[in-house]
Amino acid sequence: MAEEIKKDIEVLLLEKRVFQPPKELVEQSNVKKWMDEHRIKNYDELIEKSKDLEWFWGE
């Protein structure tokens, strides 16, 4: 049983698919609201801004 569970977990760790949330869900999310407040336009810009740890965690 434990070995079967381990194999199931390993398969999940190898999963490469990405599931995009519906646009309506994104628009209603707290992350989107926070990004809008900070004039962050997209995911790539969010990642770039988050490199400034002092700014990012100072929020």
Secondary structure, DSSP 4 states (H G I P E B T S, - for coil): -HHHHHHHHHHHHH-----PPPHHHHHHSHHHHHHHHTT--SHHHHHHHHT-HHHHHT-
